[in-house]
Amino acid sequence: MSHSDHKDAATIAARSIRAHHTADTVTVYQAYSPAIGVPAARDGRFPAAWKRDRMTWVKPSFLWMMYRCGWATKDGQQTVLAVEIDRTGFEWALRNACLSHYDRNLHADHEAWRRDLRSAPARVQWDPERDIRLQPLPYRSLQLGLAGEATRRYADEWIASVTDVTETAHTVHALVREGQLDVARRLLPEEREYPVAAGMLAHLGAQARRRPSRPAPGGVGTTAPEPTRTPGA
């Protein structure tokens, strides 16, 4: 599913992974200062200055990355990287991840959730997907946080390629400002629903497709809110 198809929100799962992917790899995005991003793209791996001891967040959605980094204008996020990683590693992180917030439908109690969160090498949150103007859409996009073992595997084992896509970000942004939305959409990466085994994301609350909400008073549908946190780059 490309970004141009996001208008048909009724067919999109409320929580699902949409990404550019091949049979072997999936592309995620990160934004860094040029001091980190430029050598990473040049060498195909993160430089020594990249901190392995901190959680690093990866985003399969290009437009959510644009929302997070302000079209590569925010301080410390001026270089946007498309990091192509091994699907086996990506799915290992998902299987071993914990939701970043408590969900009474998924966790026995707060203490059980905290215990899982402390031990998990990865965490997941679902934030509103963004359209070409970076406005929120009525379904959620995956943010995947990696720590400890997951960070080390990501940096040392999973990466197939690192590409600097900052110029694409600037070009798309310029087209959006000029109102050339169709031209801008054609420059976006194709992001299709990522196939996962049945039940693989159940512990992350991603079992069901989005259903139309019940009409609110006056006949306007509503979408139930859920906690939204902003992960770092």
VOBA-1610 file (N, C-alpha, C; in pm, whole numbers, padded with zeros to 5 digits, always signed):
BEGIN
Met+00084-00118+00000Met+00000+00000+00000Met+00088+00124+00000Ser+00074+00210-00094Ser+00151+00332-00099Ser+00083+00438-00016His+00155+00548+00010His+00096+00656+00088His-00024+00717+00016Ser-00026+00714-00115Ser-00139+00771-00187Ser-00267+00694-00160Asp-00257+00571-00109Asp-00374+00489-00078Asp-00427+00513+00062His-00359+00593+00141His-00398+00611+00280His-00532+00680+00294Lys-00586+00736+00187Lys-00716+00800+00194Lys-00825+00698+00228Asp-00803+00571+00191Asp-00904+00469+00215Asp-00882+00409+00354Ala-00904+00491+00457Ala-00870+00452+00592Ala-00954+00335+00643Ala-01076+00317+00589Ala-01164+00212+00640Ala-01107+00072+00615Thr-01016+00057+00520Thr-00960-00075+00488Thr-00830-00101+00562Ile-00783-00006+00643Ile-00653-00017+00707Ile-00670-00054+00853Ala-00591-00152+00899Ala-00599-00194+01038Ala-00564-00079+01130Ala-00632-00075+01245Ala-00607+00033+01341Ala-00462+00032+01388Arg-00408-00087+01405Arg-00266-00102+01440Arg-00206-00209+01351Ser-00128-00168+01255Ser-00058-00264+01170Ser+00071-00199+01124Ile+00160-00281+01073Ile+00289-00230+01027Ile+00281-00207+00877Arg+00305-00086+00834Arg+00316-00053+00692Arg+00458-00009+00667Ala+00523-00070+00570Ala+00665-00044+00549Ala+00704-00076+00406His+00816-00019+00365His+00878-00061+00240His+00958-00187+00272His+00925-00298+00205His+00993-00422+00238His+01010-00509+00114Thr+01110-00595+00122Thr+01137-00695+00018Thr+01119-00832+00082Ala+01155-00935+00010Ala+01144-01070+00065Ala+01237-01089+00185Asp+01347-01013+00190Asp+01448-01034+00294Asp+01466-00917+00390Thr+01426-00797+00350Thr+01455-00680+00432Thr+01333-00590+00450Val+01343-00503+00549Val+01241-00402+00574Val+01316-00270+00600Thr+01261-00160+00552Thr+01326-00030+00569Thr+01265+00046+00685Val+01351+00095+00772Val+01309+00180+00883Val+01384+00312+00873Tyr+01333+00414+00942Tyr+01391+00548+00931Tyr+01436+00598+01067Gln+01545+00673+01063Gln+01595+00743+01180Gln+01651+00878+01136Ala+01656+00972+01228Ala+01712+01104+01198Ala+01819+01137+01301Tyr+01932+01186+01253Tyr+02045+01216+01339Tyr+02108+01349+01298Ser+02200+01394+01381Ser+02283+01507+01342Ser+02374+01463+01227Pro+02421+01556+01146Pro+02513+01517+01038Pro+02636+01442+01088Ala+02680+01471+01209Ala+02799+01404+01263Ala+02779+01253+01275Ile+02656+01210+01295Ile+02625+01067+01301Ile+02572+01018+01167Gly+02478+01091+01108Gly+02411+01045+00988Gly+02498+01035+00865Val+02584+01133+00844Val+02666+01134+00722Val+02763+01015+00718Pro+02843+00992+00824Pro+02931+00873+00819Pro+02854+00741+00817Ala+02736+00737+00880Ala+02657+00613+00877Ala+02617+00578+00735Ala+02571+00678+00659Ala+02533+00654+00521Ala+02654+00622+00434Arg+02764+00688+00461Arg+02885+00666+00382Arg+02942+00526+00403Asp+02943+00480+00527Asp+03009+00354+00560Asp+02914+00235+00572Gly+02783+00263+00572Gly+02686+00154+00586Gly+02677+00098+00726Arg+02725+00172+00823Arg+02716+00131+00965Arg+02730+00257+01050Phe+02687+00246+01173Phe+02694+00362+01261Phe+02837+00386+01309Pro+02877+00513+01321Pro+03013+00544+01365Pro+03031+00519+01515Ala+03155+00528+01560Ala+03185+00502+01701Ala+03112+00600+01793Ala+03083+00718+01743Ala+03015+00820+01826Ala+02870+00783+01854Trp+02814+00689+01777Trp+02675+00646+01799Trp+02667+00572+01931Lys+02574+00610+02017Lys+02567+00556+02153Lys+02488+00425+02157Arg+02559+00318+02186Arg+02496+00187+02194Arg+02423+00165+02327Asp+02453+00247+02425Asp+02396+00225+02557Asp+02264+00298+02578Arg+02211+00362+02474Arg+02082+00430+02486Arg+01980+00364+02393Met+01854+00378+02428Met+01749+00323+02342Met+01745+00400+02211Thr+01731+00327+02102Thr+01720+00390+01971Thr+01586+00349+01910Trp+01513+00448+01855Trp+01380+00423+01798Trp+01387+00422+01647Val+01322+00323+01586Val+01316+00313+01440Val+01170+00319+01397Lys+01146+00379+01281Lys+01010+00403+01232Lys+00997+00351+01090Pro+00908+00257+01064Pro+00888+00211+00926Pro+00815+00312+00838Ser+00751+00411+00898Ser+00675+00510+00821Ser+00759+00632+00789Phe+00778+00659+00660Phe+00855+00776+00617Phe+00789+00904+00665Leu+00656+00914+00649Leu+00589+01039+00687Leu+00586+01058+00838Trp+00579+00950+00915Trp+00588+00970+01059Trp+00726+01020+01096Met+00828+00971+01026Met+00964+01021+01050Met+00972+01170+01016Met+00904+01211+00908Met+00904+01352+00872Met+00835+01437+00979Tyr+00729+01383+01037Tyr+00661+01452+01146Tyr+00755+01466+01266Arg+00825+01359+01296Arg+00914+01359+01414Arg+01030+01455+01397Cys+01089+01461+01279Cys+01210+01542+01259Cys+01181+01677+01194Gly+01053+01707+01168Gly+01020+01835+01106Gly+01080+01851+00967Trp+01064+01746+00886Trp+01121+01747+00750Trp+01273+01772+00755Ala+01339+01710+00852Ala+01486+01718+00866Ala+01532+01860+00897Thr+01454+01933+00977Thr+01494+02069+01016Thr+01522+02081+01165Lys+01479+01985+01246Lys+01499+01997+01390Lys+01645+01975+01426Asp+01687+02044+01530Asp+01825+02033+01576Asp+01856+01888+01615Gly+01967+01838+01564Gly+02007+01701+01592Gly+01937+01597+01508Gln+01850+01640+01416Gln+01777+01548+01330Gln+01781+01595+01184Gln+01890+01658+01146Gln+01899+01717+01011Gln+01935+01617+00904Thr+01974+01496+00941Thr+02009+01392+00844Thr+01915+01274+00864Val+01838+01243+00760Val+01742+01133+00768Val+01801+01011+00698Leu+01799+00900+00768Leu+01853+00776+00715Leu+01743+00674+00688Ala+01750+00610+00573Ala+01669+00491+00544Ala+01759+00371+00571Val+01726+00296+00675Val+01809+00184+00716Val+01738+00054+00678Glu+01797-00016+00585Glu+01740-00143+00540Glu+01794-00254+00630Ile+01703-00325+00697Ile+01746-00426+00793Ile+01685-00562+00761Asp+01749-00663+00815Asp+01706-00802+00795Asp+01569-00826+00859Arg+01478-00887+00785Arg+01345-00911+00838Arg+01346-01007+00957Thr+01438-01101+00958Thr+01446-01194+01070Thr+01475-01120+01199Gly+01568-01024+01193Gly+01599-00945+01311Gly+01484-00856+01353Phe+01420-00793+01256Phe+01306-00707+01282Phe+01196-00784+01352Glu+01169-00904+01304Glu+01063-00985+01364Glu+01102-01039+01501Trp+01231-01064+01522Trp+01278-01102+01656Trp+01248-00990+01754Ala+01275-00866+01713Ala+01247-00751+01801Ala+01098-00741+01832Leu+01014-00761+01732Leu+00870-00753+01754Leu+00823-00863+01849Arg+00871-00984+01830Arg+00828-01095+01916Arg+00869-01072+02062Asn+00981-01005+02081Asn+01034-00986+02216Asn+01004-00848+02273Ala+00920-00772+02205Ala+00889-00636+02249Ala+00776-00634+02350Cys+00771-00523+02424Cys+00663-00497+02518Cys+00604-00361+02482Leu+00474-00346+02500Leu+00412-00216+02479Leu+00472-00114+02574Ser+00490+00009+02528Ser+00548+00114+02611Ser+00450+00170+02712His+00323+00134+02701His+00223+00179+02798His+00138+00060+02843Tyr+00084+00071+02962Tyr-00001-00034+03018Tyr-00133-00042+02943Asp-00175-00165+02913Asp-00304-00190+02849Asp-00372-00301+02927Arg-00484-00269+02991Arg-00551-00367+03077Arg-00601-00489+03001Asn-00615-00476+02868Asn-00659-00590+02789Asn-00545-00686+02755Leu-00422-00640+02780Leu-00306-00721+02744Leu-00220-00761+02863His-00228-00683+02971His-00141-00709+03086His-00226-00742+03209Ala-00176-00836+03288Ala-00251-00880+03406Ala-00273-00765+03504Asp-00168-00683+03522Asp-00178-00567+03609Asp-00058-00477+03579His-00052-00361+03645His+00056-00267+03619His+00193-00327+03652Glu+00201-00404+03760Glu+00329-00460+03798Glu+00378-00561+03694Ala+00287-00642+03640Ala+00326-00738+03535Ala+00377-00664+03412Trp+00310-00554+03376Trp+00355-00475+03262Trp+00493-00415+03288Arg+00513-00358+03408Arg+00644-00299+03441Arg+00754-00404+03438Arg+00723-00522+03484Arg+00821-00631+03484Arg+00858-00668+03340Asp+00758-00681+03255Asp+00784-00713+03115Asp+00864-00601+03048Leu+00828-00476+03078Leu+00895-00363+03016Leu+01042-00357+03055Arg+01072-00386+03181Arg+01211-00383+03228Arg+01296-00490+03160Ser+01237-00606+03134Ser+01316-00717+03080Ser+01319-00722+02928Ala+01227-00654+02862Ala+01217-00662+02716Ala+01331-00586+02648Pro+01392-00643+02544Pro+01496-00573+02469Pro+01440-00473+02368Ala+01308-00471+02355Ala+01245-00378+02261Ala+01110-00336+02316Arg+01064-00218+02275Arg+00932-00173+02315Arg+00862-00112+02195Val+00731-00115+02199Val+00650-00069+02087Val+00549+00033+02134Gln+00528+00136+02055Gln+00413+00222+02073Gln+00351+00249+01937Trp+00223+00273+01940Trp+00145+00297+01819Trp+00099+00442+01820Asp+00154+00522+01732Asp+00120+00664+01725Asp+00044+00692+01596Pro-00040+00796+01595Pro-00118+00823+01474Pro-00031+00838+01350Glu-00066+00764+01245Glu+00002+00781+01116Glu-00022+00923+01066Arg+00060+00968+00973Arg+00053+01105+00922Arg+00028+01106+00773Asp-00045+01209+00728Asp-00066+01224+00584Asp+00044+01314+00526Ile+00032+01348+00400Ile+00136+01423+00331Ile+00159+01561+00392Arg+00057+01614+00461Arg+00071+01742+00532Arg+00110+01722+00679Leu+00137+01598+00714Leu+00176+01557+00849Leu+00063+01573+00951Gln-00060+01571+00900Gln-00176+01571+00988Gln-00207+01428+01030Pro-00261+01407+01152Pro-00286+01270+01199Pro-00396+01200+01121Leu-00376+01072+01098Leu-00474+00986+01033Leu-00541+00898+01140Pro-00656+00838+01109Pro-00731+00764+01211Pro-00682+00621+01235Tyr-00557+00593+01203Tyr-00499+00463+01235Tyr-00355+00485+01277Arg-00296+00382+01334Arg-00169+00398+01404Arg-00050+00341+01327Ser+00065+00400+01357Ser+00191+00361+01294Ser+00286+00308+01401Leu+00362+00207+01366Leu+00455+00144+01460Leu+00577+00232+01486Gln+00612+00246+01614Gln+00742+00298+01655Gln+00807+00187+01737Leu+00928+00150+01700Leu+00995+00037+01764Leu+01122+00085+01833Gly+01124+00071+01966Gly+01241+00111+02043Gly+01329-00008+02074Leu+01458+00008+02049Leu+01554-00100+02069Leu+01651-00063+02181Ala+01679-00158+02268Ala+01771-00134+02380Ala+01853-00260+02406Gly+01967-00242+02469Gly+02049-00355+02510Gly+02084-00449+02397Glu+02044-00575+02411Glu+02075-00675+02309Glu+02019-00637+02173Ala+01899-00580+02170Ala+01837-00543+02042Ala+01917-00432+01973Thr+01967-00335+02049Thr+02049-00228+01991Thr+02176-00287+01930Arg+02240-00375+02002Arg+02363-00436+01951Arg+02337-00518+01824Arg+02230-00595+01825Arg+02197-00675+01706Arg+02165-00585+01587Tyr+02088-00482+01614Tyr+02054-00386+01508Tyr+02180-00330+01443Ala+02272-00282+01523Ala+02392-00217+01469Ala+02490-00315+01404Asp+02501-00433+01461Asp+02608-00525+01419Asp+02564-00638+01326Glu+02432-00673+01327Glu+02389-00791+01254Glu+02280-00765+01150Trp+02191-00672+01177Trp+02071-00661+01095Trp+02084-00570+00974Ile+02173-00474+00979Ile+02177-00370+00875Ile+02230-00424+00743Ala+02149-00405+00637Ala+02192-00441+00501Ala+02244-00318+00426Ser+02183-00202+00451Ser+02229-00079+00386Ser+02178+00041+00463Val+02249+00153+00448Val+02208+00280+00509Val+02214+00386+00400Thr+02103+00454+00376Thr+02094+00554+00269Thr+02050+00688+00327Asp+02120+00793+00288Asp+02082+00928+00328Asp+01968+00976+00239Val+01850+00997+00297Val+01733+01041+00220Val+01690+01183+00258Thr+01785+01259+00312Thr+01755+01396+00354Thr+01710+01481+00237Glu+01774+01468+00123Glu+01735+01549+00007Glu+01593+01517-00037Thr+01556+01390-00031Thr+01418+01354-00063Thr+01322+01421+00034Ala+01356+01422+00162Ala+01271+01487+00261Ala+01253+01635+00228His+01361+01703+00193His+01353+01846+00161His+01272+01870+00034Thr+01290+01784-00065Thr+01217+01800-00191Thr+01068+01781-00172Val+01031+01675-00099Val+00889+01650-00073Val+00828+01765+00006His+00901+01813+00105His+00852+01925+00186His+00827+02049+00100Ala+00922+02078+00010Ala+00907+02195-00077Ala+00783+02181-00165Leu+00760+02061-00218Leu+00643+02038-00302Leu+00513+02053-00223Val+00514+02006-00100Val+00395+02021-00015Val+00367+02168+00010Arg+00470+02244+00039Arg+00450+02388+00063Arg+00396+02459-00060Glu+00434+02409-00178Glu+00387+02469-00303Glu+00249+02418-00344Gly+00195+02323-00268Gly+00064+02268-00300Gly+00066+02160-00406Gln+00183+02111-00443Gln+00193+02006-00545Gln+00191+01869-00477Leu+00077+01836-00420Leu+00067+01717-00337Leu+00080+01588-00416Asp+00022+01582-00533Asp+00032+01460-00613Asp+00176+01433-00655Val+00248+01539-00691Val+00389+01523-00727Val+00467+01477-00605Ala+00438+01537-00490Ala+00508+01500-00367Ala+00483+01353-00333Arg+00359+01308-00347Arg+00328+01168-00314Arg+00405+01069-00402Arg+00429+01106-00525Arg+00501+01015-00615Arg+00646+00993-00573Leu+00697+01081-00489Leu+00836+01068-00443Leu+00848+00987-00314Leu+00733+00955-00255Leu+00735+00880-00130Leu+00765+00732-00155Pro+00832+00667-00059Pro+00855+00523-00073Pro+00723+00447-00068Glu+00716+00338-00140Glu+00596+00254-00135Glu+00595+00178-00002Glu+00490+00197+00073Glu+00477+00128+00201Glu+00353+00041+00199Arg+00375-00090+00206Arg+00268-00187+00205Arg+00255-00251+00343Glu+00140-00310+00369Glu+00124-00379+00497Glu+00228-00490+00507Tyr+00294-00494+00621Tyr+00399-00591+00643Tyr+00337-00723+00689Pro+00367-00833+00621Pro+00303-00961+00657Pro+00365-01021+00782Val+00280-01061+00874Val+00327-01128+00995Val+00242-01252+01018Ala+00298-01347+01088Ala+00224-01470+01120Ala+00105-01437+01210Ala+00001-01516+01199Ala-00120-01495+01279Ala-00084-01493+01427Gly-00130-01391+01495Gly-00107-01380+01638Gly+00028-01326+01679Met+00117-01300+01583Met+00252-01258+01618Met+00256-01124+01690Leu+00161-01037+01660Leu+00157-00905+01722Leu+00048-00893+01828Ala-00010-01006+01868Ala-00121-01001+01963Ala-00079-00938+02096His+00045-00966+02141His+00092-00910+02268His+00116-00760+02258Leu+00109-00707+02134Leu+00127-00564+02111Leu-00005-00497+02074Gly-00113-00570+02085Gly-00245-00513+02062Gly-00277-00486+01917Ala-00228-00568+01826Ala-00248-00542+01683Ala-00321-00656+01615Gln-00425-00709+01679Gln-00493-00826+01622Gln-00594-00789+01515Ala-00670-00681+01535Ala-00789-00657+01453Ala-00773-00542+01356Arg-00850-00552+01247Arg-00855-00440+01153Arg-00946-00331+01208Arg-00924-00213+01160Arg-01003-00099+01206Arg-01148-00113+01163Arg-01239-00087+01256Arg-01381-00089+01226Arg-01435+00053+01237Pro-01536+00088+01158Pro-01597+00220+01174Pro-01647+00237+01316Ser-01622+00354+01375Ser-01665+00378+01511Ser-01815+00402+01518Arg-01870+00384+01635Arg-02012+00410+01652Arg-02037+00560+01639Pro-02148+00597+01579Pro-02174+00740+01565Pro-02189+00807+01701Ala-02124+00923+01712Ala-02140+01004+01831Ala-02266+01087+01815Pro-02308+01156+01920Pro-02425+01243+01905Pro-02406+01337+01788Gly-02510+01344+01705Gly-02499+01428+01585Gly-02454+01350+01465Gly-02424+01217+01486Gly-02391+01131+01372Gly-02247+01132+01330Val-02156+01192+01409Val-02015+01198+01372Val-01943+01083+01440Gly-01868+01006+01364Gly-01795+00894+01421Gly-01679+00942+01506Thr-01639+00860+01601Thr-01525+00894+01686Thr-01430+00777+01690Thr-01305+00807+01718Thr-01204+00704+01736Thr-01153+00715+01877Ala-01155+00607+01951Ala-01113+00611+02090Ala-00966+00651+02099Pro-00933+00747+02187Pro-00792+00788+02201Pro-00714+00684+02276Glu-00584+00685+02261Glu-00498+00603+02342Glu-00373+00683+02372Pro-00294+00644+02471Pro-00178+00725+02509Pro-00084+00744+02392Thr-00031+00863+02377Thr+00065+00893+02272Thr+00191+00949+02337Arg+00304+00886+02311Arg+00432+00936+02360Arg+00522+00960+02240Thr+00614+01050+02255Thr+00702+01082+02143Thr+00838+01020+02164Pro+00869+00913+02090Pro+01001+00852+02105Pro+01109+00937+02044Gly+01228+00922+02093Gly+01340+00996+02037Gly+01386+00938+01905Ala+01481+01007+01841Ala+01534+00959+01714Ala+01614+00834+01736
//
